[in-house]
Every structure is written in C-alpha cells, then in structure tokens.
Amino acid sequence: MRINAGLLSAELLKVRKRWLVYILLAVLIGGAAVQIWLLGYVSWRTDDVEYRADALRSFVLPYALPALLETGQSWGSVIVGILISSAVATEYSWGTVRQAVLRGQTRAEYLTVKLLGLTLISTAMLLLTLAAGILFSLMATSIAGLPITFDAPGGPNAFEAIIMVLRTGYCILPYALMAFCLTVVGRSTALGVAGTLMFVFGEAIIMGILLGIGGVWADIAAFLPAHNVNAIMAANRIGYFNSPAMRDIGLSASELPDPWVAALLIGVYCVGLLALAYAVFQKRDMTAGAGAS
Amino acid sequence: MTSVQSTEVVLRTVGLAKNYGRFSAVKDLALEVPRGRVYGFLGPNGAGKSTTIAMVLGLIAPTEGHVEVFGLDTREHLAEALYRTGAILEGQAYYPLLSAYDNLRVWAAINGNVTMQRIDEVLELVGLGGRKNDKVNTFSQGMKQRLGLAGALLHDPELLVLDEPTNGLDPAGIREFRELIRQLAAAGKTVFVSSHLLGEVQLMCDDVGIVKNGLLITQGSVADMLRQGEALEMRVTDATRAIEVLQAIDWVRGVTPSEGHLVVEAPLERAAELSKALADNQVYLSELRPRDSSLEDFFLEVTGEDAD
C-alpha cells in the first residue's frame, strides 16, 4: 500500500481549505467556553450552595480536565462525525473520488489516506479545543482568586493526563468510524451525519431502557458501544467520583465493565465498521452521477 | 473491417460485457487501440461508450471479459496500467474550493513523480497559466474542461482516455483541443476519445470504433471508412445507357440516379476509366465531380440513427 507524506499533505490541503473545519472548531471551542464560564464560573458565583461544589469542579483544574474531556468525547464525536461525513461524501458529489482511483491509487489506499488525513485534522481540532478549555480554566480560576495547581487529592500527573486524553480519543473513535462507514456506504453527508446522530442519541435511550428493564436486557446493553465508552471514560474520573458527570450516567464504577474489556469491545466495533467500509468501497461500481447529498 | 492494423496494441478489450440486471449495457466488446494513434469511440447516446471507458479505467467491474492496457490485464495490474494512463471523464471532477494549481497538486501527489514545474507547464499548455491561483468555482465550463485536460496530461501519460472531452468548449477551444491531440499523437501518445462531434472526430482521429446498443458494429481507420462512402456524381448525355455501361463494370459498387445526375459508387482515382468507358459507348460527360464523403454519413449508415 502506497501511503506517503505527499498524499497525506494533499489530503490535508483538501480538508483545511474548507470553511466547515473552522466552523466546527469554533463550535467546539464555544462549547468549552460554555462549560468553563457558564456552567463553571458563573454557576459557582451564585449563592446556590448545592451546586457550588459541582460548579467549582467544572472550571478549576485539575477537576476541569476530566470534565472537559467528558464533554469533548460526547460533542467531539458528533462534530468529528459531521466533518468526516462531509469530507467523504463531497468527494462523490464532486466526482473527485473517481479521479483519484483512475490515477492508479488503489481503493484501499484512497480510503486509508482519507482516514489518516481526517484523523490528523480531527485530532488537531480536539487538542486545540482542549488547549482553549484549559486556557479558559486558568483564566477563570485566576479571576475567581483560586490557586492554580494540579496538586489535588487523586489528581493526575502529566503521564496520567496524557492517558486521559488518549482514552477520550479512543472513545470518539467508534462514532467517527460509524460516520465514516455510513458515508462510504451511503455516499451521502446527510446519511452519515443523521445516522451517527441517531445512533449517538438513540443508543443512549435504548441503553437506558434496557438497563431499566434489567435481567438479560441489561446484559445486552453491556454490548452497546455507549456502555463501554462510559466504562473507559469512567477511568478518567478515578478520584473524582463525586463529579456531576459520574452521577449523570446513574452508575457506580462497579456496574461498568472492566475498562480493558470495554476497550476490546470498542476495538471490535471499530474493526467491524472499517471492514464494512473497505469491503463496500472495494466492490462498488463508480458510475458517473453517483453523487452525494 | 474488424481489426485495426498495427504493430502494437496499447488498449484492448477482450469479450468485454457489462450487465445491469437483465439490461446489457456492453456486449462482447473487442476494441483494439494501436500505439501512437488517435482512436475515436463513437456511438449514439446510451450505446455503452461511458460504461466501456469506466471499465477500461477500473471504475466499473466488467460482468464478463477483461481489459488489457499496455499488455497488462487490468484485473491483476490495474494500478500499473493506470499510472501510465491519463483520463478525462464525462462530468467534471475537481475541488471547487481549491485553485487550479492546488487541484493539480492534489492529483500530482496521487500520480507521484510530478514536479511543481510540470504543474506550471501543463497549466500553460492548456491556457490556464494566468488563472492558476484562482479558485476553480470561479471558472467557466470551458476552463474547467481545460483543467481536466491539464490533470490528464500531468504525469505525461502514454495513453489518454478521454470521454467527451470537448463538452463545454467553444469552437475556438475545440479547434485548439483538436490540434493539441494531434500534437500529442505526433509525439507518440495514444489517444482513445469518445465524442459525439463526428466532424471533429473525422478531423482528429486516425481510427474509429462505432458501437450501438453495447455492440461494436465496426472499427478501422477513418480513411478506410471514408473510402467506403466514396462516390462520383456525374451528368451524362444518356442516363439510361450510362447506367447499363456502368453496372457492367465489376469495380463499380452501385449506380443511383438522383435529381438529374448519377451517383456512382466507385474509387475516385478511377474516374478517368469511367469516363473512357462511357465515351467508348457514345455516352458523354457534361459534369463529373467527387461526392463529399463524411464520417457522419458513414456513422448514420451503419447505426441507422441520428448523429447525436
């Protein structure tokens, strides 16, 4: 398989010239600002004692880090899904996918380069958002007159912080690949975005229902990606079990699968989605007018 | 007229067929495109031309048969074959938000071994050098078509496969395009071009293949096809006697009276022999001229359809 810096550079050129990338980045950074300033700092300044501790954890480091990552995982999955769906489907509508393939690039190479390019762009967007979130946190902490320190009980060291970020990225992966797979198969931005959104939100509802019924149904829920993503993301919250995010999912750590098992199951989902996308793309007739919406 | 005379066939289809359910878009197609020639691929709308080109380029999988490019079976050596091939497909393919230069940068990365200098060269060649930094979504249809040609020529391919490449070009652009294709052929490139502009094909192509309903009706050199339609128009002193005399000559393919004159299907170079034969039988010519013969006439005759 021929994958080189020139091909990646060309892929990045195509994506970074699109306004959508910058709009989505602005949405992500806007989300981080809402979390730190509105849900954190502004809420903390209110006199409502019940929520002051939660609000403090939303904007003061090190507690703000897992909170930012938690939000980044859920909204990041949606944003990355939109980016991937658009970038893949427009190649059909512009006819450029046929141009790439008839130049001798194999179909597997084409998909791989696209996937790598989008991974790089998405990673840069998410890291920029995290950096902005941390900057907002430092600013809000300073304005609040609170000490800026990572030295808190159960707080992560630098290595653990990196692992937390990697865990979050891994938990975005199944949704990003779902958008990729749906768009490759359906050749449509609308299908990729709508399908991913329906899955993200529909899965949460279905999981809630299955867990509510209990018994064997709850066991089925354990195989859903969201349940396993929760398990992995919960590992980010070790030492932070009083965080609002932990209570939101209505589970204690003991009810979630082992993070390694969860990671394995998520990996199976990812491989399955990739295999489907590659298999369909490999066999597909690329006729004129097989456009995308 | 089933096989093109050539020492080396660059593009060959062997029993190529494509079915969509019960509908056969292409049936048992056996094309041969010789090296260094411009081969016109003609047929009415829906004849299977674009489907054939898509199969040649590996975009569509044949139901039966296979394609050989440079002697390589594309079922096993598609990438190798395509690295030596440039193509324009019907319907444009470009990144509208990128400049002409950046579009070619993207294609250059896929082709590999293309220098930035080469990108400038092909942009100049197609007349887009002055607009290279403009976004393609500001281009006219003809400029986009030129960009497509620049993309096809980017990696200096040995074979060009062009599907309706003059769509969107104005008459001057079509003429420039024709001259460019002739230059490329003179430089040893092989060109396989589908077009519905029969007059252009006649001027541009050395060989022609005509398909109808997915079947190859005929292929051969343009000169041979035009020769088949060769005829002389004559006015004579005694038409009835002239018909008798001419029909007795074995190399005269047909004699048809038409609006006060006779149309004699015979080689133009034997006009003097015809004149002598008539004079020997006391029939004298008052007018003799070659009838215009065109690829369009031949196309209409063999397909039984309108040119478009």
HADDOCK unambig.tbl for C-alpha pairs under 7 A between the chains (distance, minus, plus):
assign (segid A and resid 6 and name CA) (segid B and resid 109 and name CA) 5.40 0.50 0.50
assign (segid A and resid 7 and name CA) (segid B and resid 109 and name CA) 5.28 0.50 0.50
assign (segid A and resid 7 and name CA) (segid B and resid 110 and name CA) 6.23 0.50 0.50
assign (segid A and resid 10 and name CA) (segid B and resid 106 and name CA) 5.01 0.50 0.50
assign (segid A and resid 10 and name CA) (segid B and resid 109 and name CA) 6.50 0.50 0.50
assign (segid A and resid 17 and name CA) (segid B and resid 97 and name CA) 6.86 0.50 0.50
assign (segid A and resid 94 and name CA) (segid B and resid 93 and name CA) 5.62 0.50 0.50
assign (segid A and resid 94 and name CA) (segid B and resid 94 and name CA) 6.33 0.50 0.50
assign (segid A and resid 94 and name CA) (segid B and resid 95 and name CA) 6.81 0.50 0.50
assign (segid A and resid 95 and name CA) (segid B and resid 92 and name CA) 6.68 0.50 0.50
assign (segid A and resid 95 and name CA) (segid B and resid 93 and name CA) 4.53 0.50 0.50
assign (segid A and resid 96 and name CA) (segid B and resid 93 and name CA) 4.85 0.50 0.50
assign (segid A and resid 96 and name CA) (segid B and resid 94 and name CA) 5.81 0.50 0.50
assign (segid A and resid 99 and name CA) (segid B and resid 93 and name CA) 6.53 0.50 0.50
assign (segid A and resid 100 and name CA) (segid B and resid 110 and name CA) 6.98 0.50 0.50
assign (segid A and resid 102 and name CA) (segid B and resid 57 and name CA) 5.73 0.50 0.50
assign (segid A and resid 102 and name CA) (segid B and resid 58 and name CA) 6.87 0.50 0.50
assign (segid A and resid 102 and name CA) (segid B and resid 82 and name CA) 6.35 0.50 0.50
assign (segid A and resid 103 and name CA) (segid B and resid 82 and name CA) 5.63 0.50 0.50
assign (segid A and resid 103 and name CA) (segid B and resid 83 and name CA) 6.02 0.50 0.50
assign (segid A and resid 103 and name CA) (segid B and resid 110 and name CA) 6.83 0.50 0.50
assign (segid A and resid 103 and name CA) (segid B and resid 111 and name CA) 6.17 0.50 0.50
assign (segid A and resid 104 and name CA) (segid B and resid 79 and name CA) 4.21 0.50 0.50
assign (segid A and resid 104 and name CA) (segid B and resid 80 and name CA) 6.89 0.50 0.50
assign (segid A and resid 104 and name CA) (segid B and resid 82 and name CA) 4.80 0.50 0.50
assign (segid A and resid 104 and name CA) (segid B and resid 83 and name CA) 5.30 0.50 0.50
assign (segid A and resid 105 and name CA) (segid B and resid 79 and name CA) 6.58 0.50 0.50
assign (segid A and resid 105 and name CA) (segid B and resid 110 and name CA) 6.49 0.50 0.50
assign (segid A and resid 106 and name CA) (segid B and resid 79 and name CA) 6.72 0.50 0.50
assign (segid A and resid 285 and name CA) (segid B and resid 59 and name CA) 5.93 0.50 0.50
assign (segid A and resid 285 and name CA) (segid B and resid 60 and name CA) 4.48 0.50 0.50
assign (segid A and resid 285 and name CA) (segid B and resid 61 and name CA) 6.43 0.50 0.50
assign (segid A and resid 286 and name CA) (segid B and resid 59 and name CA) 5.08 0.50 0.50
assign (segid A and resid 286 and name CA) (segid B and resid 60 and name CA) 5.86 0.50 0.50
assign (segid A and resid 287 and name CA) (segid B and resid 60 and name CA) 6.98 0.50 0.50
